[in-house]
Amino acid sequence: MTGYASLRGAVRDSISFTLSMKSVNHRFLDLHLRLPASCDGLEVQMRRMLKENLRRGHIEVTLQLERRANVEIQLHTGLLEAYVQAFREAAVTHGVPGDPDLNAMLRIPGVMSTESVAGAADIEGLDAAVLSQIVPLVGKLNEGRAQEGATLAAELKGSMLRLQAFGEEMAGLRNGVREVQFERLRSRLMELTQGVPVSEERLLAEAAVLAEKSDIEEEIVRLRTHVERFVAMLEEGGELGKRLDFLLQELNREANTMLSKTSGAAGENSLRITELGLEMKAEIEKAREQVQNLE
């Protein structure tokens, strides 16, 4: 399932960081870490912790550092003395009185410079600070994924209820179709025997064979059982993706069988029976797409 979470932390007052995690569905655990170049050792430890706390998914983890290092001002004394000496020599040469302006001298490029210094102790403490946020960050990510999972589970339960209703309606319509098929069989036998009366016993025997071939009661029972098991598994929770996908394959098999058995249906209900079969397959395919986002 998809999710996003981020946390902020700090190492004393000199370094702060933002640790973010984003996940999308994946069959396996696929980790992608984006860390500063100086954090190679930290990456190994982070991967180990993430594998201990995550099962699967395409996981992207990003670490961003914000340094607030101490600033040192450096005065290049030799360069300043050279400028002062040059000023005085020029004054003597040209007969110009006056002393050099120190404020102006300090603004000359290169006379003064600043340098940021990050303490070694702060860098050493970064690994521990970041690692301490891994478990809370995974927990925050899972909270968002759990909310999405609850919404997805509700949608899947709705799909199962619609699927069962389609099957029940199809079973009811088949009962009305049998009478039409019986009359079609009678007319067909009369046509083949060129008007010779057909015994009721022969007609009933042929009708029984036809009814057995087109009966979908077993498929309805199995469909109902699969739907009930599907809903029960959703309520139980846990790692469901692969198991629910298998059940949906079985449901699709039952839908195909019902469509095959009712393909020769006649009468005003035949079109609705075909529509119901196609709606069942569409609902199952929609559920299979949603199940891919479950762990």
Backbone hydrogen bonds in HBPLUS format (Angstrom, degrees):
<---DONOR---> <-ACCEPTOR-->    atom                        ^
c    i                          cat <-CA-CA->   ^        H-A-AA   ^      H-
h    n   atom  resd res      DA  || num        DHA   H-A  angle D-A-AA Bond
n    s   type  num  typ     dist DA aas  dist angle  dist       angle   num
A0003-GLY N   A0023-SER O   3.05 MM  20  5.19 137.8  2.24 140.7 137.5     1
A0023-SER N   A0003-GLY O   2.93 MM  20  5.19 161.6  1.97 146.5 147.9     2
A0005-ALA N   A0021-MET O   2.94 MM  16  5.36 148.8  2.04 152.7 160.3     3
A0021-MET N   A0005-ALA O   2.77 MM  16  5.36 158.5  1.81 166.5 167.9     4
A0007-LEU N   A0019-LEU O   2.88 MM  12  5.38 153.9  1.94 148.0 156.1     5
A0019-LEU N   A0007-LEU O   2.84 MM  12  5.38 167.7  1.86 167.8 170.3     6
A0009-GLY N   A0017-PHE O   2.95 MM   8  5.36 159.3  2.00 150.7 154.4     7
A0017-PHE N   A0009-GLY O   2.84 MM   8  5.36 162.2  1.87 144.9 144.9     8
A0011-VAL N   A0015-ILE O   2.64 MM   4  5.19 165.6  1.66 166.9 167.5     9
A0015-ILE N   A0011-VAL O   3.43 MM   4  5.19 166.4  2.45 142.6 143.8    10
A0068-ARG N   A0014-SER O   2.43 MM  54  4.53 167.1  1.45 162.9 157.8    11
A0016-SER N   A0066-GLU O   2.90 MM  50  5.13 166.6  1.91 149.6 153.3    12
A0066-GLU N   A0016-SER O   2.75 MM  50  5.13 154.0  1.81 163.1 158.1    13
A0018-THR N   A0064-GLN O   2.92 MM  46  5.23 152.1  2.00 145.7 154.6    14
A0064-GLN N   A0018-THR O   3.02 MM  46  5.23 162.2  2.05 147.7 153.5    15
A0020-SER N   A0062-THR O   2.99 MM  42  5.29 165.8  2.01 153.2 157.7    16
A0062-THR N   A0020-SER O   2.95 MM  42  5.29 159.7  2.00 143.7 150.1    17
A0022-LYS N   A0060-GLU O   2.86 MM  38  5.16 156.3  1.92 146.9 155.0    18
A0060-GLU N   A0022-LYS O   2.79 MM  38  5.16 167.8  1.81 158.7 162.9    19
A0024-VAL N   A0058-HIS O   3.06 MM  34  5.23 145.5  2.18 134.7 145.4    20
A0058-HIS N   A0024-VAL O   2.84 MM  34  5.23 162.8  1.87 156.3 159.8    21
A0057-GLY N   A0028-PHE O   2.80 MM  29  5.85 169.1  1.82 125.9 126.1    22
A0030-ASP N   A0057-GLY O   2.89 MM  27  6.03 176.9  1.89 149.7 150.1    23
A0059-ILE N   A0030-ASP O   2.83 MM  29  6.00 154.3  1.89 148.0 156.8    24
A0032-HIS N   A0059-ILE O   2.81 MM  27  6.07 142.5  1.95 162.8 174.3    25
A0061-VAL N   A0032-HIS O   2.87 MM  29  6.26 161.4  1.90 157.6 163.3    26
A0034-ARG N   A0061-VAL O   2.77 MM  27  6.12 159.2  1.81 165.1 171.8    27
A0063-LEU N   A0034-ARG O   2.98 MM  29  6.33 163.5  2.01 167.3 165.1    28
A0039-CYS N   A0036-PRO O   3.06 MM   3  5.66 157.4  2.11 128.8 128.8    29
A0043-GLU N   A0039-CYS O   3.08 MM   4  6.32 147.6  2.19 149.0 156.8    30
A0046-MET N   A0042-LEU O   2.93 MM   4  6.16 156.5  1.99 154.5 161.9    31
A0047-ARG N   A0043-GLU O   2.95 MM   4  6.14 161.7  1.98 153.8 157.7    32
A0048-ARG N   A0044-VAL O   3.27 MM   4  6.49 157.3  2.33 143.0 148.5    33
A0049-MET N   A0045-GLN O   3.12 MM   4  6.40 161.1  2.16 148.6 153.1    34
A0050-LEU N   A0046-MET O   2.90 MM   4  6.08 161.5  1.94 155.6 160.9    35
A0051-LYS N   A0047-ARG O   3.01 MM   4  6.16 156.9  2.07 148.6 154.1    36
A0052-GLU N   A0048-ARG O   3.22 MM   4  6.44 139.3  2.40 138.0 148.3    37
A0052-GLU N   A0049-MET O   3.15 MM   3  5.10 126.5  2.45  92.8 106.7    38
A0053-ASN N   A0049-MET O   3.19 MM   4  6.42 129.4  2.46 139.8 152.4    39
A0053-ASN N   A0050-LEU O   3.17 MM   3  5.17 137.4  2.36  96.2 107.7    40
A0054-LEU N   A0050-LEU O   2.91 MM   4  5.83 126.9  2.19 152.1 161.8    41
A0070-ASN N   A0117-VAL O   3.18 MM  47  5.27 131.1  2.43 152.0 140.6    42
A0117-VAL N   A0070-ASN O   2.76 MM  47  5.27 161.1  1.79 159.8 165.3    43
A0072-GLU N   A0115-GLU O   2.91 MM  43  5.26 169.6  1.92 149.0 151.8    44
A0115-GLU N   A0072-GLU O   2.86 MM  43  5.26 144.4  1.98 147.0 158.0    45
A0074-GLN N   A0113-SER O   2.75 MM  39  5.29 171.3  1.75 162.5 165.6    46
A0113-SER N   A0074-GLN O   2.99 MM  39  5.29 149.2  2.08 146.7 155.1    47
A0077-THR N   A0075-LEU O   3.09 MM   2  5.69 119.1  2.48 108.5  92.2    48
A0076-HIS N   A0111-VAL O   2.83 MM  35  5.17 174.3  1.83 160.0 161.0    49
A0080-LEU N   A0076-HIS O   3.06 MM   4  6.39 156.7  2.12 151.6 159.0    50
A0081-GLU N   A0077-THR O   2.86 MM   4  6.10 165.0  1.88 160.6 163.8    51
A0082-ALA N   A0078-GLY O   3.05 MM   4  6.23 150.3  2.14 141.4 149.5    52
A0083-TYR N   A0079-LEU O   3.08 MM   4  6.40 153.0  2.16 145.8 152.1    53
A0084-VAL N   A0080-LEU O   2.97 MM   4  6.30 161.4  2.00 154.3 159.3    54
A0085-GLN N   A0081-GLU O   2.90 MM   4  6.06 165.2  1.92 151.3 155.3    55
A0086-ALA N   A0082-ALA O   2.95 MM   4  6.09 155.7  2.01 143.7 150.8    56
A0087-PHE N   A0083-TYR O   2.92 MM   4  6.16 149.2  2.01 146.2 154.5    57
A0088-ARG N   A0084-VAL O   3.04 MM   4  6.36 163.0  2.07 154.3 157.3    58
A0089-GLU N   A0085-GLN O   3.02 MM   4  6.21 161.0  2.05 151.0 156.3    59
A0090-ALA N   A0086-ALA O   3.03 MM   4  6.13 154.2  2.10 142.4 149.4    60
A0091-ALA N   A0087-PHE O   2.96 MM   4  6.23 145.9  2.08 144.7 154.6    61
A0092-VAL N   A0088-ARG O   3.02 MM   4  6.28 157.6  2.07 149.6 154.4    62
A0093-THR N   A0089-GLU O   2.95 MM   4  6.08 163.4  1.98 147.4 152.6    63
A0094-HIS N   A0090-ALA O   3.05 MM   4  6.08 155.7  2.11 142.7 148.3    64
A0095-GLY N   A0091-ALA O   2.83 MM   4  5.56 108.2  2.35 132.7 147.9    65
A0096-VAL N   A0091-ALA O   2.82 MM   5  4.66 150.9  1.90 137.3 143.4    66
A0095-GLY N   A0092-VAL O   3.32 MM   3  5.02 152.5  2.41  93.3 101.3    67
A0105-MET N   A0101-ASP O   2.95 MM   4  6.26 151.9  2.03 148.1 157.1    68
A0106-LEU N   A0102-LEU O   2.93 MM   4  6.19 156.4  1.99 156.4 160.4    69
A0107-ARG N   A0104-ALA O   3.21 MM   3  5.33 141.0  2.37  98.7 109.6    70
A0108-ILE N   A0105-MET O   3.10 MM   3  5.45 163.1  2.13 111.3 116.3    71
A0111-VAL N   A0108-ILE O   3.12 MM   3  5.85 169.5  2.13 144.6 147.3    72
A0122-ASP N   A0119-GLY O   3.14 MM   3  5.39 129.3  2.41 101.5 113.6    73
A0123-ILE N   A0119-GLY O   3.41 MM   4  6.84 154.8  2.48 147.7 153.4    74
A0124-GLU N   A0120-ALA O   3.06 MM   4  6.33 157.4  2.11 149.5 155.7    75
A0125-GLY N   A0121-ALA O   3.12 MM   4  6.30 141.0  2.28 139.2 148.8    76
A0126-LEU N   A0123-ILE O   3.20 MM   3  5.28 155.3  2.26 102.8 110.3    77
A0129-ALA N   A0125-GLY O   3.17 MM   4  6.33 158.2  2.22 147.8 154.2    78
A0130-VAL N   A0126-LEU O   2.93 MM   4  6.15 163.3  1.96 161.6 165.2    79
A0131-LEU N   A0127-ASP O   2.93 MM   4  6.08 171.4  1.93 157.5 160.4    80
A0132-SER N   A0128-ALA O   3.07 MM   4  6.12 145.8  2.19 141.2 149.2    81
A0133-GLN N   A0130-VAL O   2.96 MM   3  5.42 154.6  2.03 112.2 120.4    82
A0134-ILE N   A0131-LEU O   3.23 MM   3  5.35 160.9  2.26 106.0 111.7    83
A0137-LEU N   A0133-GLN O   2.94 MM   4  5.93 150.5  2.03 143.9 152.8    84
A0138-VAL N   A0134-ILE O   2.92 MM   4  6.20 158.3  1.97 156.2 161.9    85
A0139-GLY N   A0135-VAL O   2.95 MM   4  6.19 159.3  2.00 153.0 159.1    86
A0140-LYS N   A0136-PRO O   2.94 MM   4  6.19 153.3  2.01 145.3 151.9    87
A0141-LEU N   A0137-LEU O   2.91 MM   4  6.17 154.7  1.98 147.6 154.8    88
A0142-ASN N   A0138-VAL O   2.87 MM   4  6.10 158.5  1.91 151.5 157.0    89
A0143-GLU N   A0139-GLY O   3.05 MM   4  6.29 139.4  2.22 140.7 151.1    90
A0144-GLY N   A0140-LYS O   3.43 MM   4  6.78 158.2  2.48 145.5 148.7    91
A0145-ARG N   A0141-LEU O   3.05 MM   4  6.38 156.6  2.11 146.9 154.3    92
A0146-ALA N   A0142-ASN O   2.75 MM   4  5.84 145.3  1.87 142.0 151.2    93
A0147-GLN N   A0143-GLU O   3.17 MM   4  6.47 151.5  2.25 144.6 150.8    94
A0148-GLU N   A0144-GLY O   3.17 MM   4  6.47 160.1  2.22 146.0 151.1    95
A0149-GLY N   A0145-ARG O   2.81 MM   4  6.01 151.0  1.89 143.5 152.5    96
A0150-ALA N   A0146-ALA O   2.92 MM   4  6.18 151.4  2.00 147.0 153.3    97
A0151-THR N   A0147-GLN O   3.20 MM   4  6.48 159.3  2.24 147.3 152.0    98
A0152-LEU N   A0148-GLU O   2.93 MM   4  6.17 157.9  1.98 149.3 156.0    99
A0153-ALA N   A0149-GLY O   2.80 MM   4  5.99 154.5  1.87 148.9 155.9   100
A0154-ALA N   A0150-ALA O   3.09 MM   4  6.31 154.8  2.15 144.0 149.9   101
A0155-GLU N   A0151-THR O   3.12 MM   4  6.44 153.0  2.19 144.6 151.7   102
A0156-LEU N   A0152-LEU O   2.96 MM   4  6.24 154.1  2.03 148.4 155.7   103
A0157-LYS N   A0153-ALA O   2.93 MM   4  6.19 153.5  2.00 149.1 156.0   104
A0158-GLY N   A0154-ALA O   3.08 MM   4  6.33 154.5  2.15 142.8 149.5   105
A0159-SER N   A0155-GLU O   3.02 MM   4  6.34 147.9  2.12 142.4 151.3   106
A0160-MET N   A0156-LEU O   3.01 MM   4  6.32 152.7  2.08 147.2 153.9   107
A0161-LEU N   A0157-LYS O   3.03 MM   4  6.34 155.9  2.09 150.4 156.4   108
A0162-ARG N   A0158-GLY O   3.06 MM   4  6.31 159.3  2.11 147.8 153.3   109
A0163-LEU N   A0159-SER O   2.88 MM   4  6.07 153.3  1.96 145.5 153.7   110
A0164-GLN N   A0160-MET O   2.94 MM   4  6.17 159.6  1.99 149.1 153.6   111
A0165-ALA N   A0161-LEU O   3.01 MM   4  6.21 155.5  2.07 144.2 151.2   112
A0166-PHE N   A0162-ARG O   2.94 MM   4  6.19 153.9  2.01 149.1 155.6   113
A0167-GLY N   A0163-LEU O   3.12 MM   4  6.43 158.3  2.17 146.9 152.1   114
A0168-GLU N   A0164-GLN O   2.97 MM   4  6.24 160.8  2.00 152.5 157.4   115
A0169-GLU N   A0165-ALA O   2.99 MM   4  6.14 159.8  2.03 148.4 153.9   116
A0170-MET N   A0166-PHE O   2.97 MM   4  6.17 155.4  2.03 146.4 153.5   117
A0171-ALA N   A0167-GLY O   2.97 MM   4  6.24 154.8  2.03 147.7 154.1   118
A0172-GLY N   A0168-GLU O   3.05 MM   4  6.34 154.8  2.12 146.4 152.6   119
A0173-LEU N   A0169-GLU O   2.99 MM   4  6.25 156.1  2.05 150.4 156.7   120
A0174-ARG N   A0170-MET O   3.03 MM   4  6.25 145.1  2.15 145.5 154.6   121
A0176-GLY N   A0173-LEU O   3.17 MM   3  5.42 124.6  2.50 100.9 113.6   122
A0177-VAL N   A0173-LEU O   3.19 MM   4  6.48 140.1  2.35 142.6 154.0   123
A0177-VAL N   A0174-ARG O   3.15 MM   3  4.96 124.9  2.47  90.8 105.3   124
A0178-ARG N   A0174-ARG O   3.23 MM   4  6.44 139.1  2.40 147.5 155.2   125
A0180-VAL N   A0177-VAL O   3.09 MM   3  5.28 117.2  2.50 101.8 116.7   126
A0181-GLN N   A0177-VAL O   2.98 MM   4  6.29 158.3  2.03 155.7 162.4   127
A0182-PHE N   A0178-ARG O   2.86 MM   4  6.09 149.2  1.96 146.6 155.4   128
A0183-GLU N   A0179-GLU O   3.12 MM   4  6.41 157.8  2.17 147.3 151.4   129
A0184-ARG N   A0180-VAL O   2.98 MM   4  6.24 153.1  2.06 146.4 154.5   130
A0185-LEU N   A0181-GLN O   2.87 MM   4  6.09 153.3  1.94 146.9 154.1   131
A0186-ARG N   A0182-PHE O   3.01 MM   4  6.31 155.4  2.08 145.9 152.3   132
A0187-SER N   A0183-GLU O   2.99 MM   4  6.23 164.6  2.01 149.6 153.1   133
A0188-ARG N   A0184-ARG O   2.91 MM   4  6.08 154.8  1.98 146.1 153.5   134
A0189-LEU N   A0185-LEU O   2.93 MM   4  6.13 160.3  1.97 152.5 157.0   135
A0190-MET N   A0186-ARG O   3.03 MM   4  6.23 158.6  2.07 149.2 155.1   136
A0191-GLU N   A0187-SER O   2.99 MM   4  6.16 149.6  2.09 142.0 150.3   137
A0192-LEU N   A0188-ARG O   2.96 MM   4  6.23 154.9  2.02 146.3 152.9   138
A0193-THR N   A0189-LEU O   2.94 MM   4  6.10 150.0  2.03 147.1 155.0   139
A0195-GLY N   A0190-MET O   2.97 MM   5  5.17 175.3  1.98 152.7 154.2   140
A0194-GLN N   A0191-GLU O   3.32 MM   3  5.13 161.0  2.36  98.4 103.0   141
A0196-VAL N   A0193-THR O   3.19 MM   3  5.41 164.4  2.22 110.7 115.0   142
A0203-LEU N   A0199-SER O   3.04 MM   4  6.36 162.1  2.07 151.8 157.1   143
A0204-LEU N   A0200-GLU O   2.88 MM   4  6.05 158.7  1.93 148.3 153.6   144
A0205-ALA N   A0201-GLU O   3.06 MM   4  6.23 150.4  2.15 142.1 150.1   145
A0206-GLU N   A0202-ARG O   3.02 MM   4  6.31 163.0  2.05 152.6 156.0   146
A0207-ALA N   A0203-LEU O   2.93 MM   4  6.11 156.5  1.98 146.7 154.0   147
A0208-ALA N   A0204-LEU O   2.88 MM   4  6.03 148.4  1.98 142.4 150.4   148
A0209-VAL N   A0205-ALA O   3.15 MM   4  6.48 154.6  2.21 146.3 152.0   149
A0210-LEU N   A0206-GLU O   3.02 MM   4  6.31 162.9  2.05 149.7 154.4   150
A0211-ALA N   A0207-ALA O   2.79 MM   4  5.97 159.2  1.83 149.5 155.7   151
A0212-GLU N   A0208-ALA O   2.94 MM   4  6.10 153.8  2.01 145.0 151.6   152
A0213-LYS N   A0209-VAL O   3.10 MM   4  6.35 157.0  2.16 148.3 153.9   153
A0214-SER N   A0210-LEU O   3.12 MM   4  6.34 144.3  2.25 145.2 154.5   154
A0215-ASP N   A0211-ALA O   2.90 MM   4  5.75 109.8  2.40 140.2 155.2   155
A0220-ILE N   A0216-ILE O   2.95 MM   4  6.22 152.9  2.02 151.7 159.6   156
A0221-VAL N   A0217-GLU O   2.98 MM   4  6.28 159.3  2.03 153.0 157.9   157
A0222-ARG N   A0218-GLU O   2.98 MM   4  6.23 164.8  2.00 150.7 154.7   158
A0223-LEU N   A0219-GLU O   2.81 MM   4  5.93 155.5  1.87 145.5 153.0   159
A0224-ARG N   A0220-ILE O   2.91 MM   4  6.10 160.5  1.95 149.2 154.0   160
A0225-THR N   A0221-VAL O   2.98 MM   4  6.23 154.3  2.04 146.3 153.6   161
A0226-HIS N   A0222-ARG O   2.88 MM   4  6.11 161.5  1.91 152.4 157.0   162
A0227-VAL N   A0223-LEU O   2.94 MM   4  6.13 159.2  1.98 151.2 156.9   163
A0228-GLU N   A0224-ARG O   3.01 MM   4  6.21 164.4  2.03 148.1 152.1   164
A0229-ARG N   A0225-THR O   2.99 MM   4  6.20 157.8  2.04 147.9 154.2   165
A0230-PHE N   A0226-HIS O   2.89 MM   4  6.03 151.9  1.97 145.8 153.8   166
A0231-VAL N   A0227-VAL O   3.02 MM   4  6.30 165.8  2.04 157.2 159.0   167
A0232-ALA N   A0228-GLU O   3.02 MM   4  6.17 158.1  2.06 144.7 151.3   168
A0233-MET N   A0229-ARG O   2.98 MM   4  6.14 154.8  2.04 147.3 153.3   169
A0234-LEU N   A0230-PHE O   3.09 MM   4  6.40 151.9  2.17 146.7 154.3   170
A0235-GLU N   A0231-VAL O   3.09 MM   4  6.39 152.6  2.17 147.6 154.5   171
A0236-GLU N   A0232-ALA O   2.97 MM   4  6.23 140.7  2.13 142.2 153.4   172
A0237-GLY N   A0233-MET O   3.10 MM   4  6.29 148.4  2.20 147.4 153.9   173
A0244-LEU N   A0240-LEU O   2.86 MM   4  5.84 171.4  1.87 179.1 177.8   174
A0245-ASP N   A0241-GLY O   3.07 MM   4  6.17 152.1  2.15 143.5 151.8   175
A0246-PHE N   A0242-LYS O   3.08 MM   4  6.33 148.8  2.18 143.2 150.6   176
A0247-LEU N   A0243-ARG O   3.15 MM   4  6.51 156.9  2.21 145.8 151.2   177
A0248-LEU N   A0244-LEU O   2.97 MM   4  6.24 154.2  2.03 148.9 156.0   178
A0249-GLN N   A0245-ASP O   3.06 MM   4  6.35 142.7  2.20 141.3 150.9   179
A0249-GLN N   A0246-PHE O   3.14 MM   3  5.11 123.1  2.47  93.9 108.2   180
A0250-GLU N   A0246-PHE O   3.14 MM   4  6.54 150.4  2.23 145.8 153.4   181
A0251-LEU N   A0247-LEU O   2.91 MM   4  6.26 154.2  1.97 149.2 156.8   182
A0252-ASN N   A0248-LEU O   2.91 MM   4  6.08 153.1  1.98 143.4 150.5   183
A0253-ARG N   A0249-GLN O   3.03 MM   4  6.29 145.1  2.16 139.7 149.0   184
A0254-GLU N   A0250-GLU O   3.06 MM   4  6.42 154.6  2.13 148.8 154.8   185
A0255-ALA N   A0251-LEU O   2.97 MM   4  6.25 158.0  2.02 149.4 155.5   186
A0256-ASN N   A0252-ASN O   2.96 MM   4  6.18 156.9  2.01 146.3 152.1   187
A0257-THR N   A0253-ARG O   3.02 MM   4  6.26 156.5  2.08 146.6 152.9   188
A0258-MET N   A0254-GLU O   2.95 MM   4  6.21 160.6  1.99 152.1 157.0   189
A0259-LEU N   A0255-ALA O   2.97 MM   4  6.19 158.3  2.02 148.4 154.3   190
A0260-SER N   A0256-ASN O   2.94 MM   4  6.16 153.8  2.01 145.3 152.8   191
A0261-LYS N   A0257-THR O   2.90 MM   4  6.15 160.7  1.94 153.5 158.3   192
A0262-THR N   A0258-MET O   3.01 MM   4  6.08 144.8  2.14 143.8 152.5   193
A0263-SER N   A0260-SER O   3.45 MM   3  5.27 163.4  2.48  98.2 102.8   194
A0265-ALA N   A0262-THR O   3.09 MM   3  5.24 162.9  2.12 115.3 116.1   195
A0270-SER N   A0267-GLY O   3.17 MM   3  5.61 161.5  2.20 113.0 118.6   196
A0273-ILE N   A0269-ASN O   3.00 MM   4  6.25 152.6  2.08 153.4 161.6   197
A0274-THR N   A0270-SER O   3.11 MM   4  6.42 158.9  2.16 149.5 154.0   198
A0275-GLU N   A0271-LEU O   2.97 MM   4  6.26 158.1  2.02 148.2 154.7   199
A0276-LEU N   A0272-ARG O   2.90 MM   4  6.11 156.1  1.96 149.0 155.0   200
A0277-GLY N   A0273-ILE O   3.06 MM   4  6.35 157.8  2.11 147.9 153.5   201
A0278-LEU N   A0274-THR O   3.06 MM   4  6.35 158.6  2.11 151.6 156.8   202
A0279-GLU N   A0275-GLU O   2.89 MM   4  6.11 153.9  1.96 148.8 156.7   203
A0280-MET N   A0276-LEU O   2.90 MM   4  6.12 151.2  1.99 148.1 155.6   204
A0281-LYS N   A0277-GLY O   3.15 MM   4  6.46 159.0  2.20 145.1 149.7   205
A0282-ALA N   A0278-LEU O   2.98 MM   4  6.23 156.1  2.04 147.0 153.7   206
A0283-GLU N   A0279-GLU O   2.93 MM   4  6.10 156.2  1.98 146.8 153.0   207
A0284-ILE N   A0280-MET O   2.97 MM   4  6.20 155.3  2.03 149.7 156.5   208
A0285-GLU N   A0281-LYS O   2.97 MM   4  6.18 159.0  2.02 147.1 152.6   209
A0286-LYS N   A0282-ALA O   3.00 MM   4  6.20 154.9  2.07 144.9 151.7   210
A0287-ALA N   A0283-GLU O   3.01 MM   4  6.23 155.8  2.07 143.8 150.3   211
A0288-ARG N   A0284-ILE O   2.90 MM   4  6.18 149.3  1.99 147.3 156.1   212
A0289-GLU N   A0285-GLU O   3.15 MM   4  6.41 149.0  2.25 144.7 151.6   213
A0290-GLN N   A0286-LYS O   3.16 MM   4  6.50 154.4  2.23 145.1 151.9   214
A0291-VAL N   A0287-ALA O   2.87 MM   4  6.06 153.5  1.94 150.9 158.3   215
A0293-ASN N   A0290-GLN O   3.05 MM   3  5.71 162.2  2.08 117.1 122.7   216
A0294-LEU N   A0291-VAL O   2.95 MM   3  5.30 167.4  1.97 116.3 119.9   217
